[in-house]
Amino acid sequence: MNKVYLLFISLFVTVGAVFPQTDIKGTVLDETGFGAIGATVVADNDPSVGTSTDLDDNFELTVPAGCKNVIISYIGYQTLTVPAKPSIKVTLQPETHQIEEVVVT
């Protein structure tokens, strides 16, 4: 019984070493200090790995090995690329494009 138990433990340790991951937690705010609820946060090396901020402006994301940055975006604000650290707090700046002309039909 002990040999089977040790075999399973060594298997999980080996799999963890082969596929290391990093847990990231953070907060996304707008330029006034209010939260950006629903902001998107994705890993730069794998866009299928992503999440969005919750009602408290926080997010949690587990990124794969080799992820150097995370990309944070929110409608009406500039997209940010920040280093993938265990703890992130960012403030988004508004997009400043001006419209020359509006056509209403």
DRENGUDREN-206961 format. One record per atom (N, C-alpha, C): residue in three letters; residue number from 1; x, y, z; atom name. Coordinates in Angstrom, 3 decimals, decimal comma. Layout:
+-----+-----+----------+----------+----------+----+
|  aa |   i |       px |       py |       pz | at |
+-----+-----+----------+----------+----------+----+
| ala | NUM |        X |        Y |        Z | CA |
...
+-----+-----+----------+----------+----------+----+
//
This chain:
+-----+-----+----------+----------+----------+----+
|  aa |   i |       px |       py |       pz | at |
+-----+-----+----------+----------+----------+----+
| met |   1 |    0,820 |   -1,192 |    0,000 |  N |
| met |   1 |    0,000 |    0,000 |    0,000 | CA |
| met |   1 |    0,860 |    1,250 |    0,000 |  C |
| asn |   2 |    1,926 |    1,267 |    0,757 |  N |
| asn |   2 |    2,800 |    2,429 |    0,831 | CA |
| asn |   2 |    3,490 |    2,697 |   -0,504 |  C |
| lys |   3 |    3,812 |    1,630 |   -1,250 |  N |
| lys |   3 |    4,471 |    1,812 |   -2,544 | CA |
| lys |   3 |    3,530 |    2,485 |   -3,539 |  C |
| val |   4 |    2,267 |    2,105 |   -3,523 |  N |
| val |   4 |    1,294 |    2,718 |   -4,418 | CA |
| val |   4 |    1,111 |    4,195 |   -4,049 |  C |
| tyr |   5 |    1,043 |    4,474 |   -2,777 |  N |
| tyr |   5 |    0,903 |    5,845 |   -2,306 | CA |
| tyr |   5 |    2,102 |    6,683 |   -2,744 |  C |
| leu |   6 |    3,299 |    6,182 |   -2,579 |  N |
| leu |   6 |    4,503 |    6,894 |   -2,990 | CA |
| leu |   6 |    4,554 |    7,096 |   -4,502 |  C |
| leu |   7 |    4,062 |    6,138 |   -5,250 |  N |
| leu |   7 |    4,025 |    6,249 |   -6,702 | CA |
| leu |   7 |    3,121 |    7,415 |   -7,125 |  C |
| phe |   8 |    1,929 |    7,510 |   -6,510 |  N |
| phe |   8 |    1,021 |    8,597 |   -6,842 | CA |
| phe |   8 |    1,599 |    9,954 |   -6,443 |  C |
| ile |   9 |    2,215 |   10,029 |   -5,295 |  N |
| ile |   9 |    2,820 |   11,288 |   -4,843 | CA |
| ile |   9 |    3,923 |   11,713 |   -5,812 |  C |
| ser |  10 |    4,779 |   10,804 |   -6,215 |  N |
| ser |  10 |    5,867 |   11,143 |   -7,132 | CA |
| ser |  10 |    5,328 |   11,546 |   -8,503 |  C |
| leu |  11 |    4,223 |   10,955 |   -8,924 |  N |
| leu |  11 |    3,607 |   11,317 |  -10,196 | CA |
| leu |  11 |    3,114 |   12,765 |  -10,160 |  C |
| phe |  12 |    2,430 |   13,161 |   -9,080 |  N |
| phe |  12 |    1,926 |   14,528 |   -8,972 | CA |
| phe |  12 |    3,055 |   15,544 |   -8,862 |  C |
| val |  13 |    4,111 |   15,208 |   -8,165 |  N |
| val |  13 |    5,251 |   16,118 |   -8,050 | CA |
| val |  13 |    5,912 |   16,287 |   -9,404 |  C |
| thr |  14 |    6,045 |   15,212 |  -10,164 |  N |
| thr |  14 |    6,656 |   15,271 |  -11,490 | CA |
| thr |  14 |    5,808 |   16,107 |  -12,441 |  C |
| val |  15 |    4,505 |   15,905 |  -12,450 |  N |
| val |  15 |    3,629 |   16,675 |  -13,327 | CA |
| val |  15 |    3,691 |   18,152 |  -12,967 |  C |
| gly |  16 |    3,739 |   18,476 |  -11,693 |  N |
| gly |  16 |    3,848 |   19,864 |  -11,266 | CA |
| gly |  16 |    5,146 |   20,511 |  -11,700 |  C |
| ala |  17 |    6,216 |   19,740 |  -11,735 |  N |
| ala |  17 |    7,509 |   20,274 |  -12,142 | CA |
| ala |  17 |    7,572 |   20,476 |  -13,649 |  C |
| val |  18 |    6,893 |   19,636 |  -14,404 |  N |
| val |  18 |    6,907 |   19,735 |  -15,855 | CA |
| val |  18 |    6,038 |   20,898 |  -16,330 |  C |
| phe |  19 |    4,939 |   21,163 |  -15,672 |  N |
| phe |  19 |    4,008 |   22,206 |  -16,069 | CA |
| phe |  19 |    3,863 |   23,270 |  -14,985 |  C |
| pro |  20 |    4,933 |   24,040 |  -14,721 |  N |
| pro |  20 |    4,813 |   25,057 |  -13,681 | CA |
| pro |  20 |    3,859 |   26,167 |  -14,117 |  C |
| gln |  21 |    3,137 |   26,694 |  -13,162 |  N |
| gln |  21 |    2,196 |   27,771 |  -13,419 | CA |
| gln |  21 |    2,377 |   28,843 |  -12,362 |  C |
| thr |  22 |    1,899 |   30,039 |  -12,671 |  N |
| thr |  22 |    1,996 |   31,152 |  -11,741 | CA |
| thr |  22 |    0,598 |   31,686 |  -11,449 |  C |
| asp |  23 |    0,293 |   31,854 |  -10,182 |  N |
| asp |  23 |   -0,983 |   32,442 |   -9,777 | CA |
| asp |  23 |   -0,807 |   33,951 |   -9,658 |  C |
| ile |  24 |   -1,718 |   34,694 |  -10,276 |  N |
| ile |  24 |   -1,674 |   36,148 |  -10,254 | CA |
| ile |  24 |   -2,992 |   36,655 |   -9,689 |  C |
| lys |  25 |   -2,902 |   37,601 |   -8,766 |  N |
| lys |  25 |   -4,080 |   38,277 |   -8,213 | CA |
| lys |  25 |   -3,873 |   39,768 |   -8,428 |  C |
| gly |  26 |   -4,964 |   40,482 |   -8,677 |  N |
| gly |  26 |   -4,801 |   41,904 |   -8,891 | CA |
| gly |  26 |   -6,087 |   42,687 |   -8,843 |  C |
| thr |  27 |   -5,927 |   43,996 |   -9,000 |  N |
| thr |  27 |   -7,034 |   44,949 |   -8,988 | CA |
| thr |  27 |   -6,875 |   45,880 |  -10,181 |  C |
| val |  28 |   -8,000 |   46,190 |  -10,824 |  N |
| val |  28 |   -7,995 |   47,106 |  -11,969 | CA |
| val |  28 |   -8,920 |   48,278 |  -11,649 |  C |
| leu |  29 |   -8,364 |   49,489 |  -11,714 |  N |
| leu |  29 |   -9,119 |   50,715 |  -11,424 | CA |
| leu |  29 |   -9,123 |   51,626 |  -12,639 |  C |
| asp |  30 |  -10,088 |   52,561 |  -12,686 |  N |
| asp |  30 |  -10,060 |   53,574 |  -13,740 | CA |
| asp |  30 |   -9,272 |   54,784 |  -13,242 |  C |
| glu |  31 |   -9,193 |   55,828 |  -14,062 |  N |
| glu |  31 |   -8,357 |   56,981 |  -13,728 | CA |
| glu |  31 |   -8,840 |   57,743 |  -12,499 |  C |
| thr |  32 |  -10,093 |   57,554 |  -12,109 |  N |
| thr |  32 |  -10,618 |   58,250 |  -10,935 | CA |
| thr |  32 |  -10,507 |   57,416 |   -9,658 |  C |
| gly |  33 |  -10,019 |   56,182 |   -9,783 |  N |
| gly |  33 |   -9,874 |   55,319 |   -8,618 | CA |
| gly |  33 |  -11,035 |   54,371 |   -8,411 |  C |
| phe |  34 |  -12,056 |   54,476 |   -9,254 |  N |
| phe |  34 |  -13,163 |   53,536 |   -9,178 | CA |
| phe |  34 |  -12,796 |   52,252 |   -9,909 |  C |
| gly |  35 |  -13,445 |   51,181 |   -9,549 |  N |
| gly |  35 |  -13,142 |   49,895 |  -10,141 | CA |
| gly |  35 |  -13,619 |   49,758 |  -11,569 |  C |
| ala |  36 |  -12,889 |   48,948 |  -12,311 |  N |
| ala |  36 |  -13,241 |   48,622 |  -13,691 | CA |
| ala |  36 |  -13,841 |   47,218 |  -13,681 |  C |
| ile |  37 |  -15,120 |   47,127 |  -13,347 |  N |
| ile |  37 |  -15,793 |   45,829 |  -13,262 | CA |
| ile |  37 |  -15,925 |   45,238 |  -14,668 |  C |
| gly |  38 |  -15,450 |   44,025 |  -14,846 |  N |
| gly |  38 |  -15,544 |   43,368 |  -16,142 | CA |
| gly |  38 |  -14,357 |   43,608 |  -17,056 |  C |
| ala |  39 |  -13,282 |   44,206 |  -16,551 |  N |
| ala |  39 |  -12,073 |   44,375 |  -17,364 | CA |
| ala |  39 |  -11,503 |   42,993 |  -17,682 |  C |
| thr |  40 |  -10,943 |   42,844 |  -18,865 |  N |
| thr |  40 |  -10,410 |   41,564 |  -19,314 | CA |
| thr |  40 |   -8,918 |   41,477 |  -19,023 |  C |
| val |  41 |   -8,483 |   40,326 |  -18,496 |  N |
| val |  41 |   -7,078 |   40,073 |  -18,196 | CA |
| val |  41 |   -6,705 |   38,745 |  -18,853 |  C |
| val |  42 |   -5,709 |   38,764 |  -19,775 |  N |
| val |  42 |   -5,292 |   37,544 |  -20,468 | CA |
| val |  42 |   -3,773 |   37,409 |  -20,435 |  C |
| ala |  43 |   -3,309 |   36,160 |  -20,527 |  N |
| ala |  43 |   -1,871 |   35,880 |  -20,601 | CA |
| ala |  43 |   -1,370 |   36,256 |  -21,990 |  C |
| asp |  44 |   -0,184 |   36,862 |  -22,072 |  N |
| asp |  44 |    0,317 |   37,297 |  -23,376 | CA |
| asp |  44 |    0,750 |   36,142 |  -24,266 |  C |
| asn |  45 |    1,173 |   35,018 |  -23,678 |  N |
| asn |  45 |    1,633 |   33,899 |  -24,494 | CA |
| asn |  45 |    0,534 |   32,895 |  -24,815 |  C |
| asp |  46 |   -0,662 |   33,065 |  -24,247 |  N |
| asp |  46 |   -1,779 |   32,159 |  -24,518 | CA |
| asp |  46 |   -3,094 |   32,908 |  -24,280 |  C |
| pro |  47 |   -3,644 |   33,534 |  -25,330 |  N |
| pro |  47 |   -4,868 |   34,332 |  -25,166 | CA |
| pro |  47 |   -6,090 |   33,538 |  -24,711 |  C |
| ser |  48 |   -6,006 |   32,203 |  -24,753 |  N |
| ser |  48 |   -7,135 |   31,406 |  -24,266 | CA |
| ser |  48 |   -7,164 |   31,346 |  -22,741 |  C |
| val |  49 |   -6,076 |   31,786 |  -22,098 |  N |
| val |  49 |   -6,011 |   31,825 |  -20,639 | CA |
| val |  49 |   -6,328 |   33,249 |  -20,199 |  C |
| gly |  50 |   -7,524 |   33,440 |  -19,650 |  N |
| gly |  50 |   -7,915 |   34,777 |  -19,260 | CA |
| gly |  50 |   -9,059 |   34,771 |  -18,265 |  C |
| thr |  51 |   -9,363 |   35,952 |  -17,778 |  N |
| thr |  51 |  -10,447 |   36,132 |  -16,822 | CA |
| thr |  51 |  -10,913 |   37,576 |  -16,909 |  C |
| ser |  52 |  -11,868 |   37,938 |  -16,069 |  N |
| ser |  52 |  -12,301 |   39,333 |  -15,984 | CA |
| ser |  52 |  -12,424 |   39,718 |  -14,519 |  C |
| thr |  53 |  -12,424 |   41,010 |  -14,272 |  N |
| thr |  53 |  -12,509 |   41,476 |  -12,889 | CA |
| thr |  53 |  -13,923 |   41,264 |  -12,352 |  C |
| asp |  54 |  -14,005 |   41,034 |  -11,044 |  N |
| asp |  54 |  -15,293 |   40,769 |  -10,395 | CA |
| asp |  54 |  -15,936 |   42,074 |   -9,912 |  C |
| leu |  55 |  -16,986 |   41,959 |   -9,119 |  N |
| leu |  55 |  -17,705 |   43,135 |   -8,632 | CA |
| leu |  55 |  -16,889 |   43,988 |   -7,669 |  C |
| asp |  56 |  -15,807 |   43,421 |   -7,140 |  N |
| asp |  56 |  -14,917 |   44,171 |   -6,246 | CA |
| asp |  56 |  -13,665 |   44,642 |   -6,973 |  C |
| asp |  57 |  -13,669 |   44,585 |   -8,309 |  N |
| asp |  57 |  -12,566 |   45,060 |   -9,158 | CA |
| asp |  57 |  -11,338 |   44,165 |   -9,113 |  C |
| asn |  58 |  -11,458 |   42,961 |   -8,577 |  N |
| asn |  58 |  -10,324 |   42,053 |   -8,428 | CA |
| asn |  58 |  -10,386 |   40,933 |   -9,458 |  C |
| phe |  59 |   -9,224 |   40,324 |   -9,700 |  N |
| phe |  59 |   -9,154 |   39,158 |  -10,572 | CA |
| phe |  59 |   -8,137 |   38,164 |  -10,022 |  C |
| glu |  60 |   -8,299 |   36,918 |  -10,405 |  N |
| glu |  60 |   -7,337 |   35,858 |  -10,113 | CA |
| glu |  60 |   -7,130 |   35,084 |  -11,405 |  C |
| leu |  61 |   -5,863 |   34,814 |  -11,737 |  N |
| leu |  61 |   -5,539 |   34,145 |  -12,989 | CA |
| leu |  61 |   -4,331 |   33,246 |  -12,771 |  C |
| thr |  62 |   -4,400 |   32,035 |  -13,293 |  N |
| thr |  62 |   -3,260 |   31,123 |  -13,272 | CA |
| thr |  62 |   -2,708 |   31,065 |  -14,687 |  C |
| val |  63 |   -1,492 |   31,567 |  -14,864 |  N |
| val |  63 |   -0,890 |   31,636 |  -16,197 | CA |
| val |  63 |    0,109 |   30,496 |  -16,380 |  C |
| pro |  64 |    0,272 |   30,026 |  -17,628 |  N |
| pro |  64 |    1,205 |   28,938 |  -17,895 | CA |
| pro |  64 |    2,657 |   29,401 |  -17,809 |  C |
| ala |  65 |    3,549 |   28,430 |  -17,781 |  N |
| ala |  65 |    4,978 |   28,727 |  -17,726 | CA |
| ala |  65 |    5,369 |   29,554 |  -18,940 |  C |
| gly |  66 |    6,294 |   30,441 |  -18,758 |  N |
| gly |  66 |    6,783 |   31,263 |  -19,857 | CA |
| gly |  66 |    5,998 |   32,536 |  -20,074 |  C |
| cys |  67 |    4,961 |   32,742 |  -19,315 |  N |
| cys |  67 |    4,167 |   33,963 |  -19,456 | CA |
| cys |  67 |    4,927 |   35,109 |  -18,785 |  C |
| lys |  68 |    5,325 |   36,078 |  -19,571 |  N |
| lys |  68 |    6,074 |   37,215 |  -19,043 | CA |
| lys |  68 |    5,167 |   38,390 |  -18,688 |  C |
| asn |  69 |    4,050 |   38,544 |  -19,425 |  N |
| asn |  69 |    3,163 |   39,686 |  -19,247 | CA |
| asn |  69 |    1,706 |   39,256 |  -19,274 |  C |
| val |  70 |    0,859 |   40,117 |  -18,731 |  N |
| val |  70 |   -0,585 |   39,967 |  -18,892 | CA |
| val |  70 |   -1,100 |   41,229 |  -19,572 |  C |
| ile |  71 |   -2,157 |   41,063 |  -20,360 |  N |
| ile |  71 |   -2,745 |   42,161 |  -21,115 | CA |
| ile |  71 |   -4,095 |   42,489 |  -20,484 |  C |
| ile |  72 |   -4,278 |   43,752 |  -20,118 |  N |
| ile |  72 |   -5,504 |   44,193 |  -19,453 | CA |
| ile |  72 |   -6,215 |   45,180 |  -20,371 |  C |
| ser |  73 |   -7,500 |   44,904 |  -20,638 |  N |
| ser |  73 |   -8,263 |   45,790 |  -21,512 | CA |
| ser |  73 |   -9,660 |   46,029 |  -20,942 |  C |
| tyr |  74 |  -10,223 |   47,177 |  -21,321 |  N |
| tyr |  74 |  -11,546 |   47,579 |  -20,854 | CA |
| tyr |  74 |  -12,089 |   48,574 |  -21,871 |  C |
| ile |  75 |  -13,354 |   48,470 |  -22,198 |  N |
| ile |  75 |  -13,949 |   49,326 |  -23,224 | CA |
| ile |  75 |  -13,821 |   50,790 |  -22,826 |  C |
| gly |  76 |  -13,302 |   51,594 |  -23,757 |  N |
| gly |  76 |  -13,148 |   53,026 |  -23,523 | CA |
| gly |  76 |  -11,833 |   53,408 |  -22,884 |  C |
| tyr |  77 |  -10,975 |   52,413 |  -22,606 |  N |
| tyr |  77 |   -9,697 |   52,674 |  -21,954 | CA |
| tyr |  77 |   -8,554 |   52,058 |  -22,760 |  C |
| gln |  78 |   -7,351 |   52,611 |  -22,583 |  N |
| gln |  78 |   -6,176 |   52,095 |  -23,275 | CA |
| gln |  78 |   -5,824 |   50,705 |  -22,741 |  C |
| thr |  79 |   -5,429 |   49,827 |  -23,637 |  N |
| thr |  79 |   -5,005 |   48,484 |  -23,254 | CA |
| thr |  79 |   -3,609 |   48,564 |  -22,645 |  C |
| leu |  80 |   -3,419 |   47,859 |  -21,528 |  N |
| leu |  80 |   -2,120 |   47,840 |  -20,845 | CA |
| leu |  80 |   -1,493 |   46,461 |  -20,920 |  C |
| thr |  81 |   -0,181 |   46,428 |  -21,057 |  N |
| thr |  81 |    0,585 |   45,202 |  -20,934 | CA |
| thr |  81 |    1,500 |   45,381 |  -19,731 |  C |
| val |  82 |    1,327 |   44,523 |  -18,721 |  N |
| val |  82 |    2,099 |   44,653 |  -17,481 | CA |
| val |  82 |    2,791 |   43,327 |  -17,174 |  C |
| pro |  83 |    3,921 |   43,367 |  -16,448 |  N |
| pro |  83 |    4,608 |   42,125 |  -16,090 | CA |
| pro |  83 |    3,727 |   41,197 |  -15,251 |  C |
| ala |  84 |    3,847 |   39,910 |  -15,503 |  N |
| ala |  84 |    3,061 |   38,899 |  -14,781 | CA |
| ala |  84 |    3,712 |   38,649 |  -13,429 |  C |
| lys |  85 |    3,273 |   39,385 |  -12,416 |  N |
| lys |  85 |    3,765 |   39,241 |  -11,047 | CA |
| lys |  85 |    2,651 |   38,641 |  -10,198 |  C |
| pro |  86 |    2,989 |   38,100 |   -9,033 |  N |
| pro |  86 |    1,951 |   37,521 |   -8,160 | CA |
| pro |  86 |    0,882 |   38,520 |   -7,726 |  C |
| ser |  87 |    1,233 |   39,801 |   -7,642 |  N |
| ser |  87 |    0,274 |   40,816 |   -7,215 | CA |
| ser |  87 |    0,370 |   42,014 |   -8,162 |  C |
| ile |  88 |   -0,796 |   42,418 |   -8,718 |  N |
| ile |  88 |   -0,831 |   43,511 |   -9,692 | CA |
| ile |  88 |   -1,933 |   44,489 |   -9,297 |  C |
| lys |  89 |   -1,626 |   45,783 |   -9,378 |  N |
| lys |  89 |   -2,642 |   46,822 |   -9,219 | CA |
| lys |  89 |   -2,390 |   47,848 |  -10,316 |  C |
| val |  90 |   -3,374 |   48,018 |  -11,204 |  N |
| val |  90 |   -3,199 |   48,936 |  -12,324 | CA |
| val |  90 |   -4,315 |   49,968 |  -12,360 |  C |
| thr |  91 |   -3,987 |   51,109 |  -12,931 |  N |
| thr |  91 |   -4,960 |   52,169 |  -13,163 | CA |
| thr |  91 |   -5,011 |   52,413 |  -14,667 |  C |
| leu |  92 |   -6,193 |   52,254 |  -15,247 |  N |
| leu |  92 |   -6,375 |   52,437 |  -16,680 | CA |
| leu |  92 |   -6,580 |   53,910 |  -17,012 |  C |
| gln |  93 |   -6,114 |   54,288 |  -18,194 |  N |
| gln |  93 |   -6,298 |   55,651 |  -18,683 | CA |
| gln |  93 |   -7,295 |   55,631 |  -19,839 |  C |
| pro |  94 |   -8,158 |   56,650 |  -19,928 |  N |
| pro |  94 |   -9,165 |   56,650 |  -20,990 | CA |
| pro |  94 |   -8,542 |   56,777 |  -22,376 |  C |
| glu |  95 |   -9,221 |   56,198 |  -23,357 |  N |
| glu |  95 |   -8,852 |   56,350 |  -24,756 | CA |
| glu |  95 |   -9,156 |   57,784 |  -25,140 |  C |
| thr |  96 |   -8,290 |   58,420 |  -25,889 |  N |
| thr |  96 |   -8,487 |   59,836 |  -26,199 | CA |
| thr |  96 |   -8,656 |   60,083 |  -27,690 |  C |
| his |  97 |   -9,317 |   59,193 |  -28,390 |  N |
| his |  97 |   -9,586 |   59,422 |  -29,811 | CA |
| his |  97 |  -10,736 |   60,407 |  -29,957 |  C |
| gln |  98 |  -10,592 |   61,329 |  -30,891 |  N |
| gln |  98 |  -11,663 |   62,271 |  -31,146 | CA |
| gln |  98 |  -12,325 |   61,922 |  -32,470 |  C |
| ile |  99 |  -13,619 |   62,042 |  -32,490 |  N |
| ile |  99 |  -14,370 |   61,750 |  -33,699 | CA |
| ile |  99 |  -14,526 |   63,053 |  -34,479 |  C |
| glu | 100 |  -14,213 |   62,998 |  -35,769 |  N |
| glu | 100 |  -14,318 |   64,184 |  -36,605 | CA |
| glu | 100 |  -15,753 |   64,470 |  -37,005 |  C |
| glu | 101 |  -16,511 |   63,406 |  -37,216 |  N |
| glu | 101 |  -17,833 |   63,616 |  -37,776 | CA |
| glu | 101 |  -18,744 |   62,453 |  -37,393 |  C |
| val | 102 |  -19,999 |   62,731 |  -37,130 |  N |
| val | 102 |  -20,969 |   61,704 |  -36,805 | CA |
| val | 102 |  -22,106 |   61,800 |  -37,797 |  C |
| val | 103 |  -22,486 |   60,656 |  -38,370 |  N |
| val | 103 |  -23,603 |   60,622 |  -39,307 | CA |
| val | 103 |  -24,721 |   59,833 |  -38,670 |  C |
| val | 104 |  -25,898 |   60,430 |  -38,572 |  N |
| val | 104 |  -27,059 |   59,768 |  -37,999 | CA |
| val | 104 |  -28,044 |   59,498 |  -39,124 |  C |
| thr | 105 |  -28,510 |   58,251 |  -39,223 |  N |
| thr | 105 |  -29,480 |   57,922 |  -40,277 | CA |
| thr | 105 |  -30,796 |   57,499 |  -39,683 |  C |
+-----+-----+----------+----------+----------+----+
//
